[in-house]
Amino acid sequence: MNMTYKDFDRYLKDYPNKEGFFGPYGGQYLPDELVPAFKEIDDAYETICHSAKFINELRRIRKEFQGRPTPVYHCERLSNYLGKCQIYLKREDLNHTGAHKLNHCMGEGLLAKYMGKKKLIAETGAGQHGVALATAAAYFGLECDIYMGEVDIAKQAPNVTRMKLLGARVIPVSKGLKTLKEAVDAAFEAYLNEYKDAIYCIGSAVGPHPFPKMVRDFQSIVGIEAREQFLEMTGNLPDAIAACVGGGSNAIGLFVPFLGDPVDIYGVEPLGKGAKLGDNAASMTFGKPGILHGFQSYLLQDEDGNPAPVYSVASGLDYPSVGPEHAFLHDVGRINYVSVSDDEAMDAFYKLCRLEGIIPAVESSHALAYAIRYAKEHETGSILVNLSGRGDKDMDFVVEKFGLGNDDGILKEESAKEFVADKYGLGDSFKEI
Ligand SMILES: *Cc1c(COP(=O)(O)O)cnc(C)c1O
Protein backbone atom coordinates (compact mmCIF):
# COMPACT_ATOMS: atom_id res chain seq x y z
CA MET A 1 0.00 0.00 0.00
CA ASN A 2 1.27 3.44 -0.93
CA MET A 3 -0.16 6.57 0.71
CA THR A 4 0.18 10.16 -0.49
CA TYR A 5 -0.72 13.26 1.51
CA LYS A 6 -4.25 13.03 0.12
CA ASP A 7 -4.87 9.79 2.05
CA PHE A 8 -4.49 11.25 5.54
CA ASP A 9 -7.96 12.73 6.26
CA ARG A 10 -8.95 10.04 8.73
CA TYR A 11 -5.48 9.01 9.73
CA LEU A 12 -5.60 9.97 13.42
CA LYS A 13 -8.92 8.13 13.81
CA ASP A 14 -7.63 4.93 12.21
CA TYR A 15 -4.05 4.75 13.46
CA PRO A 16 -3.21 3.11 15.71
CA ASN A 17 -6.10 0.64 15.91
CA LYS A 18 -7.56 -0.40 19.29
CA GLU A 19 -4.77 -2.92 19.85
CA GLY A 20 -2.16 -0.28 19.16
CA PHE A 21 -1.12 -1.38 15.67
CA PHE A 22 0.07 0.87 12.87
CA GLY A 23 -0.28 -1.70 10.10
CA PRO A 24 1.91 -4.60 11.28
CA TYR A 25 3.92 -2.46 13.73
CA GLY A 26 3.39 -1.56 17.37
CA GLY A 27 1.06 -3.68 19.52
CA GLN A 28 1.63 -4.83 23.06
CA TYR A 29 4.06 -7.72 23.59
CA LEU A 30 4.06 -8.03 27.37
CA PRO A 31 4.56 -10.60 30.11
CA ASP A 32 1.07 -11.66 31.32
CA GLU A 33 1.57 -9.98 34.70
CA LEU A 34 1.94 -6.55 33.08
CA VAL A 35 -1.14 -6.74 30.82
CA PRO A 36 -3.56 -5.33 33.44
CA ALA A 37 -1.20 -2.45 34.24
CA PHE A 38 -0.98 -1.35 30.61
CA LYS A 39 -4.73 -1.81 30.17
CA GLU A 40 -5.29 0.57 33.07
CA ILE A 41 -3.08 3.20 31.40
CA ASP A 42 -4.80 2.67 28.05
CA ASP A 43 -8.31 3.03 29.53
CA ALA A 44 -7.33 6.10 31.52
CA TYR A 45 -5.71 7.79 28.53
CA GLU A 46 -8.65 7.06 26.21
CA THR A 47 -10.99 8.71 28.73
CA ILE A 48 -8.81 11.62 29.69
CA CYS A 49 -7.58 12.63 26.24
CA HIS A 50 -11.14 13.70 25.37
CA SER A 51 -11.71 15.55 28.64
CA ALA A 52 -11.84 19.34 28.35
CA LYS A 53 -10.49 19.64 31.89
CA PHE A 54 -7.38 17.58 31.09
CA ILE A 55 -6.75 19.40 27.81
CA ASN A 56 -7.18 22.83 29.37
CA GLU A 57 -4.87 21.96 32.26
CA LEU A 58 -2.21 20.75 29.82
CA ARG A 59 -2.60 23.95 27.77
CA ARG A 60 -2.09 26.07 30.85
CA ILE A 61 1.01 24.10 31.88
CA ARG A 62 2.50 24.45 28.40
CA LYS A 63 2.00 28.17 28.37
CA GLU A 64 2.89 29.11 31.93
CA PHE A 65 5.46 26.48 32.96
CA GLN A 66 7.08 25.29 29.75
CA GLY A 67 7.09 28.62 27.93
CA ARG A 68 5.16 27.49 24.86
CA PRO A 69 4.66 28.27 22.08
CA THR A 70 8.34 28.01 21.19
CA PRO A 71 9.21 30.23 18.20
CA VAL A 72 9.89 29.35 14.58
CA TYR A 73 13.09 31.08 13.50
CA HIS A 74 14.33 31.91 9.99
CA CYS A 75 18.08 31.18 9.65
CA GLU A 76 18.93 33.99 7.24
CA ARG A 77 22.69 33.91 7.57
CA LEU A 78 22.93 30.13 7.31
CA SER A 79 20.54 30.04 4.32
CA ASN A 80 22.37 32.86 2.59
CA TYR A 81 25.71 31.14 3.16
CA LEU A 82 24.44 27.92 1.55
CA GLY A 83 22.48 29.35 -1.38
CA LYS A 84 18.86 30.32 -1.99
CA CYS A 85 16.85 27.65 -0.20
CA GLN A 86 15.60 28.96 3.15
CA ILE A 87 16.14 27.06 6.42
CA TYR A 88 13.78 27.55 9.38
CA LEU A 89 14.01 26.10 12.90
CA LYS A 90 11.27 25.10 15.32
CA ARG A 91 12.98 26.10 18.57
CA GLU A 92 12.30 23.21 20.94
CA ASP A 93 15.67 24.06 22.49
CA LEU A 94 13.81 26.97 24.12
CA ASN A 95 11.28 24.69 25.79
CA HIS A 96 11.83 24.50 29.61
CA THR A 97 14.68 22.06 30.42
CA GLY A 98 16.09 22.65 26.94
CA ALA A 99 14.47 19.97 24.79
CA HIS A 100 11.22 18.55 23.47
CA LYS A 101 11.12 15.69 26.00
CA LEU A 102 9.25 17.75 28.58
CA ASN A 103 6.26 17.86 26.17
CA HIS A 104 5.41 14.21 26.80
CA CYS A 105 6.73 14.06 30.37
CA MET A 106 4.29 16.78 31.50
CA GLY A 107 1.48 14.89 29.73
CA GLU A 108 2.47 11.63 31.42
CA GLY A 109 2.73 13.38 34.80
CA LEU A 110 -0.72 14.90 34.41
CA LEU A 111 -2.11 11.50 33.44
CA ALA A 112 -0.53 9.99 36.58
CA LYS A 113 -2.15 12.68 38.69
CA TYR A 114 -5.58 12.05 37.14
CA MET A 115 -5.12 8.31 37.73
CA GLY A 116 -4.32 8.93 41.40
CA LYS A 117 -0.78 7.52 41.14
CA LYS A 118 1.89 8.60 43.59
CA LYS A 119 5.05 7.79 41.71
CA LEU A 120 6.64 8.02 38.26
CA ILE A 121 9.04 5.24 37.24
CA ALA A 122 11.40 5.33 34.25
CA GLU A 123 14.80 4.37 32.97
CA THR A 124 17.27 6.77 31.47
CA GLY A 125 20.39 6.39 29.32
CA ALA A 126 22.13 9.71 28.84
CA GLY A 127 19.88 11.18 31.50
CA GLN A 128 17.78 13.55 29.38
CA HIS A 129 14.55 11.62 29.88
CA GLY A 130 15.32 11.24 33.59
CA VAL A 131 15.78 14.99 33.99
CA ALA A 132 12.56 15.82 32.10
CA LEU A 133 10.58 13.27 34.11
CA ALA A 134 12.08 14.42 37.43
CA THR A 135 10.98 17.94 36.47
CA ALA A 136 7.41 16.74 35.84
CA ALA A 137 7.40 14.81 39.13
CA ALA A 138 8.51 17.89 41.07
CA TYR A 139 5.85 19.99 39.33
CA PHE A 140 3.04 17.55 40.17
CA GLY A 141 4.32 16.62 43.64
CA LEU A 142 4.90 12.98 42.70
CA GLU A 143 7.71 10.64 43.74
CA CYS A 144 10.14 9.70 40.99
CA ASP A 145 12.37 6.61 40.63
CA ILE A 146 14.85 6.70 37.75
CA TYR A 147 16.73 3.51 36.88
CA MET A 148 20.11 4.12 35.36
CA GLY A 149 23.04 1.84 34.45
CA GLU A 150 26.14 2.32 36.60
CA VAL A 151 28.23 3.04 33.52
CA ASP A 152 25.84 5.81 32.48
CA ILE A 153 25.75 7.24 36.02
CA ALA A 154 29.52 7.65 35.89
CA LYS A 155 29.39 9.20 32.40
CA GLN A 156 26.49 11.58 32.98
CA ALA A 157 27.29 13.15 36.33
CA PRO A 158 25.64 16.57 35.66
CA ASN A 159 22.32 14.96 34.74
CA VAL A 160 22.47 12.72 37.81
CA THR A 161 22.93 15.84 39.94
CA ARG A 162 20.02 17.55 38.16
CA MET A 163 17.69 14.62 38.83
CA LYS A 164 18.68 14.53 42.50
CA LEU A 165 18.24 18.29 42.90
CA LEU A 166 14.74 17.88 41.48
CA GLY A 167 14.00 15.30 44.15
CA ALA A 168 14.20 12.07 42.12
CA ARG A 169 15.79 8.84 43.38
CA VAL A 170 18.44 7.64 40.93
CA ILE A 171 18.69 3.87 41.27
CA PRO A 172 21.93 2.31 39.94
CA VAL A 173 21.61 -0.82 37.80
CA SER A 174 24.62 -3.14 38.01
CA LYS A 175 23.53 -6.02 35.75
CA GLY A 176 24.99 -6.88 32.32
CA LEU A 177 26.60 -4.00 30.45
CA LYS A 178 25.19 -1.58 33.08
CA THR A 179 23.68 0.74 30.44
CA LEU A 180 20.28 1.57 28.93
CA LYS A 181 19.01 -1.91 28.08
CA GLU A 182 19.55 -3.21 31.64
CA ALA A 183 18.01 -0.02 33.01
CA VAL A 184 14.86 -0.67 30.93
CA ASP A 185 14.65 -4.22 32.31
CA ALA A 186 15.04 -2.95 35.89
CA ALA A 187 12.40 -0.25 35.44
CA PHE A 188 9.92 -2.80 34.01
CA GLU A 189 10.61 -5.12 36.95
CA ALA A 190 10.01 -2.33 39.45
CA TYR A 191 6.81 -1.36 37.69
CA LEU A 192 5.59 -4.94 37.90
CA ASN A 193 5.83 -4.73 41.71
CA GLU A 194 4.51 -1.19 42.11
CA TYR A 195 1.93 -0.59 39.43
CA LYS A 196 -0.91 -0.06 41.89
CA ASP A 197 0.73 3.17 43.09
CA ALA A 198 3.06 4.01 40.23
CA ILE A 199 3.03 4.65 36.50
CA TYR A 200 5.78 3.79 34.06
CA CYS A 201 6.76 6.68 31.80
CA ILE A 202 8.51 5.90 28.58
CA GLY A 203 11.06 8.30 27.07
CA SER A 204 10.08 8.25 23.39
CA ALA A 205 7.37 7.21 20.92
CA VAL A 206 8.23 3.55 21.57
CA GLY A 207 7.22 0.74 23.93
CA PRO A 208 3.98 -1.20 24.31
CA HIS A 209 0.64 0.38 23.36
CA PRO A 210 -0.60 3.00 24.37
CA PHE A 211 2.80 4.73 24.70
CA PRO A 212 3.61 5.31 21.01
CA LYS A 213 0.18 6.87 20.52
CA MET A 214 0.22 8.84 23.76
CA VAL A 215 3.70 10.26 23.20
CA ARG A 216 2.79 11.14 19.61
CA ASP A 217 -0.33 12.98 20.79
CA PHE A 218 1.60 14.91 23.47
CA GLN A 219 4.41 15.80 21.05
CA SER A 220 2.05 16.88 18.24
CA ILE A 221 1.95 20.35 19.78
CA VAL A 222 5.33 20.88 18.08
CA GLY A 223 3.92 20.38 14.58
CA ILE A 224 0.63 22.11 15.29
CA GLU A 225 2.41 25.26 16.46
CA ALA A 226 5.07 25.11 13.76
CA ARG A 227 2.53 24.75 10.93
CA GLU A 228 0.56 27.77 12.13
CA GLN A 229 3.67 29.87 12.77
CA PHE A 230 5.22 29.05 9.42
CA LEU A 231 2.00 29.96 7.59
CA GLU A 232 1.81 33.22 9.48
CA MET A 233 5.46 34.11 8.77
CA THR A 234 5.57 33.24 5.09
CA GLY A 235 2.00 32.82 3.87
CA ASN A 236 2.85 29.30 2.70
CA LEU A 237 3.66 25.85 3.99
CA PRO A 238 7.32 24.77 3.91
CA ASP A 239 8.36 22.60 0.95
CA ALA A 240 10.00 20.13 3.30
CA ILE A 241 10.31 19.36 7.01
CA ALA A 242 12.98 17.34 8.84
CA ALA A 243 13.68 15.95 12.30
CA CYS A 244 16.18 13.55 13.85
CA VAL A 245 14.94 10.08 14.75
CA GLY A 246 16.15 8.20 17.83
CA GLY A 247 13.04 6.55 19.22
CA GLY A 248 11.16 9.08 17.13
CA SER A 249 9.24 11.35 19.51
CA ASN A 250 10.37 14.80 18.38
CA ALA A 251 10.05 13.67 14.75
CA ILE A 252 6.56 12.24 15.00
CA GLY A 253 5.44 15.35 16.90
CA LEU A 254 6.56 17.62 14.08
CA PHE A 255 5.44 15.31 11.27
CA VAL A 256 1.89 14.25 12.15
CA PRO A 257 0.22 17.68 11.70
CA PHE A 258 1.83 17.90 8.21
CA LEU A 259 0.89 14.41 6.96
CA GLY A 260 -2.13 15.74 5.04
CA ASP A 261 -0.19 18.57 3.41
CA PRO A 262 1.80 18.57 0.16
CA VAL A 263 5.04 18.72 2.12
CA ASP A 264 8.06 16.39 1.78
CA ILE A 265 8.95 14.81 5.11
CA TYR A 266 12.43 13.58 6.13
CA GLY A 267 13.26 11.50 9.19
CA VAL A 268 17.00 11.68 9.82
CA GLU A 269 18.74 8.64 11.31
CA PRO A 270 22.27 8.53 12.78
CA LEU A 271 24.74 6.89 10.39
CA GLY A 272 27.46 7.20 13.06
CA LYS A 273 30.79 5.99 11.71
CA GLY A 274 29.31 4.11 8.77
CA ALA A 275 27.16 1.30 7.41
CA LYS A 276 28.76 -1.58 9.33
CA LEU A 277 26.61 -3.26 12.01
CA GLY A 278 27.54 -1.69 15.35
CA ASP A 279 28.83 1.55 13.80
CA ASN A 280 25.44 3.29 13.54
CA ALA A 281 21.91 3.40 14.94
CA ALA A 282 19.99 3.74 11.66
CA SER A 283 17.25 1.20 12.44
CA MET A 284 15.07 2.00 9.45
CA THR A 285 17.95 2.08 6.99
CA PHE A 286 19.64 -1.17 8.07
CA GLY A 287 17.18 -2.98 10.34
CA LYS A 288 14.42 -5.49 9.71
CA PRO A 289 11.14 -6.13 11.54
CA GLY A 290 11.49 -7.54 15.05
CA ILE A 291 10.24 -7.16 18.63
CA LEU A 292 12.02 -5.26 21.41
CA HIS A 293 10.70 -3.65 24.61
CA GLY A 294 7.14 -4.80 23.98
CA PHE A 295 6.49 -3.57 20.44
CA GLN A 296 7.13 -4.59 16.84
CA SER A 297 9.14 -2.33 14.55
CA TYR A 298 12.33 -2.10 12.53
CA LEU A 299 15.14 -3.46 14.66
CA LEU A 300 18.90 -3.59 14.15
CA GLN A 301 19.73 -7.26 14.67
CA ASP A 302 22.77 -9.52 14.61
CA GLU A 303 22.74 -12.83 12.66
CA ASP A 304 20.95 -14.54 15.55
CA GLY A 305 18.16 -11.95 15.60
CA ASN A 306 19.31 -10.35 18.87
CA PRO A 307 19.28 -6.54 19.16
CA ALA A 308 22.59 -5.35 17.72
CA PRO A 309 24.96 -2.99 19.52
CA VAL A 310 24.45 0.57 18.30
CA TYR A 311 26.55 3.70 18.12
CA SER A 312 26.08 7.41 17.43
CA VAL A 313 27.99 10.51 18.48
CA ALA A 314 24.59 11.61 19.84
CA SER A 315 23.72 9.50 22.87
CA GLY A 316 20.03 10.40 22.52
CA LEU A 317 19.89 8.69 19.11
CA ASP A 318 21.58 5.35 19.82
CA TYR A 319 18.55 3.09 20.12
CA PRO A 320 18.42 -0.15 18.06
CA SER A 321 14.72 0.18 17.21
CA VAL A 322 12.37 3.01 16.26
CA GLY A 323 8.79 4.04 17.05
CA PRO A 324 6.26 1.78 15.26
CA GLU A 325 4.44 4.69 13.61
CA HIS A 326 7.66 5.62 11.81
CA ALA A 327 8.00 2.04 10.56
CA PHE A 328 4.48 2.23 9.14
CA LEU A 329 4.89 5.66 7.55
CA HIS A 330 8.14 4.42 6.02
CA ASP A 331 6.49 1.36 4.46
CA VAL A 332 3.57 3.33 2.98
CA GLY A 333 6.03 5.80 1.49
CA ARG A 334 4.75 8.97 3.16
CA ILE A 335 8.00 9.74 5.00
CA ASN A 336 11.54 9.51 3.60
CA TYR A 337 14.16 8.17 5.98
CA VAL A 338 17.68 9.35 5.33
CA SER A 339 20.87 9.12 7.35
CA VAL A 340 23.57 11.55 8.42
CA SER A 341 27.07 10.64 9.68
CA ASP A 342 28.77 11.87 12.87
CA ASP A 343 30.99 14.13 10.75
CA GLU A 344 28.14 15.76 8.86
CA ALA A 345 26.24 16.32 12.11
CA MET A 346 29.28 17.93 13.76
CA ASP A 347 29.81 20.20 10.76
CA ALA A 348 26.19 21.36 11.09
CA PHE A 349 26.70 21.85 14.84
CA TYR A 350 29.56 24.31 14.31
CA LYS A 351 27.79 26.11 11.47
CA LEU A 352 24.75 26.86 13.61
CA CYS A 353 26.97 28.10 16.47
CA ARG A 354 28.99 30.42 14.24
CA LEU A 355 26.33 31.62 11.80
CA GLU A 356 23.25 31.91 13.98
CA GLY A 357 24.35 32.13 17.62
CA ILE A 358 22.58 28.91 18.56
CA ILE A 359 24.38 25.93 20.13
CA PRO A 360 22.28 22.92 19.10
CA ALA A 361 22.10 19.48 20.71
CA VAL A 362 24.22 16.96 18.83
CA GLU A 363 21.01 14.97 18.20
CA SER A 364 19.31 17.97 16.60
CA SER A 365 22.46 18.67 14.57
CA HIS A 366 21.64 15.53 12.56
CA ALA A 367 18.35 17.04 11.38
CA LEU A 368 20.09 20.32 10.63
CA ALA A 369 22.82 18.52 8.67
CA TYR A 370 20.16 17.04 6.43
CA ALA A 371 18.59 20.48 5.91
CA ILE A 372 22.02 21.77 4.88
CA ARG A 373 22.32 18.92 2.37
CA TYR A 374 18.79 19.70 1.12
CA ALA A 375 19.54 23.41 0.80
CA LYS A 376 22.63 22.68 -1.27
CA GLU A 377 20.62 20.43 -3.60
CA HIS A 378 17.66 22.80 -4.07
CA GLU A 379 17.80 26.08 -5.94
CA THR A 380 14.81 27.56 -4.12
CA GLY A 381 12.20 26.58 -1.57
CA SER A 382 12.21 26.11 2.18
CA ILE A 383 12.85 23.46 4.80
CA LEU A 384 11.68 23.54 8.42
CA VAL A 385 13.82 21.66 10.95
CA ASN A 386 12.86 20.57 14.43
CA LEU A 387 15.70 21.84 16.62
CA SER A 388 14.84 19.28 19.31
CA GLY A 389 17.22 20.53 22.00
CA ARG A 390 20.01 22.84 23.03
CA GLY A 391 23.65 21.82 23.12
CA ASP A 392 24.75 22.95 26.57
CA LYS A 393 24.73 19.32 27.71
CA ASP A 394 27.11 18.41 24.85
CA MET A 395 29.61 21.26 25.04
CA ASP A 396 32.33 19.65 27.18
CA PHE A 397 32.22 16.43 25.17
CA VAL A 398 32.26 18.22 21.82
CA VAL A 399 35.15 20.51 22.68
CA GLU A 400 37.20 17.65 24.12
CA LYS A 401 36.60 15.41 21.13
CA PHE A 402 36.35 17.85 18.20
CA GLY A 403 37.71 21.17 19.45
CA LEU A 404 36.25 24.63 19.22
CA GLY A 405 35.63 24.52 15.48
CA ASN A 406 36.95 27.02 12.97
CA ASP A 407 35.53 29.57 10.61
CA ASP A 408 36.65 27.92 7.36
CA GLY A 409 34.38 29.11 4.60
CA ILE A 410 31.95 30.74 6.99
CA LEU A 411 30.61 34.16 6.07
CA LYS A 412 32.83 36.64 7.89
CA GLU A 413 32.53 40.33 8.55
CA GLU A 414 33.30 41.61 5.04
CA SER A 415 30.75 39.50 3.25
CA ALA A 416 28.28 39.96 6.11
CA LYS A 417 28.46 43.70 5.50
CA GLU A 418 27.70 43.18 1.83
CA PHE A 419 24.84 40.89 2.72
CA VAL A 420 23.27 43.46 5.02
CA ALA A 421 23.81 46.30 2.57
CA ASP A 422 22.43 44.21 -0.24
CA LYS A 423 19.34 43.33 1.65
CA TYR A 424 18.55 46.47 3.62
CA GLY A 425 20.58 49.23 1.95
CA LEU A 426 23.20 51.25 3.79
CA GLY A 427 21.07 52.99 6.38
CA ASP A 428 22.85 55.48 8.67
CA SER A 429 23.24 53.11 11.53
CA PHE A 430 24.79 50.45 9.29
CA LYS A 431 27.63 52.59 8.04
CA GLU A 432 29.68 51.92 11.13
CA ILE A 433 29.40 48.12 11.06
C1 LIG B 1 16.30 12.33 23.47
C2 LIG B 1 16.57 13.32 22.42
C3 LIG B 1 16.35 13.03 21.04
C4 LIG B 1 15.93 11.69 20.55
O1 LIG B 1 14.68 11.27 20.96
P1 LIG B 1 13.42 11.15 19.98
O2 LIG B 1 12.44 10.38 20.77
O3 LIG B 1 13.86 10.43 18.74
O4 LIG B 1 12.98 12.52 19.68
C5 LIG B 1 16.55 14.04 20.12
N1 LIG B 1 16.97 15.27 20.48
C6 LIG B 1 17.21 15.58 21.78
C7 LIG B 1 17.67 16.97 22.10
C8 LIG B 1 17.01 14.62 22.79
O5 LIG B 1 17.25 14.95 24.06
The ligand as a MOL file (V3000), in Angstrom:
LIG
                    3D

  0  0  0     0  0            999 V3000
M  V30 BEGIN CTAB
M  V30 COUNTS 15 15 0 0 0
M  V30 BEGIN ATOM
M  V30 1 C 16.3010 12.3310 23.4670 0
M  V30 2 C 16.5680 13.3220 22.4200 0
M  V30 3 C 16.3510 13.0270 21.0430 0
M  V30 4 C 15.9250 11.6910 20.5520 0
M  V30 5 O 14.6760 11.2670 20.9590 0
M  V30 6 P 13.4200 11.1470 19.9800 0
M  V30 7 O 12.4440 10.3760 20.7740 0
M  V30 8 O 13.8650 10.4310 18.7420 0
M  V30 9 O 12.9750 12.5180 19.6780 0
M  V30 10 C 16.5520 14.0360 20.1190 0
M  V30 11 N 16.9680 15.2660 20.4800 0
M  V30 12 C 17.2110 15.5800 21.7750 0
M  V30 13 C 17.6710 16.9650 22.1000 0
M  V30 14 C 17.0120 14.6240 22.7860 0
M  V30 15 O 17.2520 14.9530 24.0610 0
M  V30 END ATOM
M  V30 BEGIN BOND
M  V30 1 1 1 2
M  V30 2 1 2 3
M  V30 3 2 2 14
M  V30 4 1 3 4
M  V30 5 2 3 10
M  V30 6 1 4 5
M  V30 7 1 5 6
M  V30 8 2 6 7
M  V30 9 1 6 8
M  V30 10 1 6 9
M  V30 11 1 10 11
M  V30 12 2 11 12
M  V30 13 1 12 13
M  V30 14 1 12 14
M  V30 15 1 14 15
M  V30 END BOND
M  V30 END CTAB
M  END
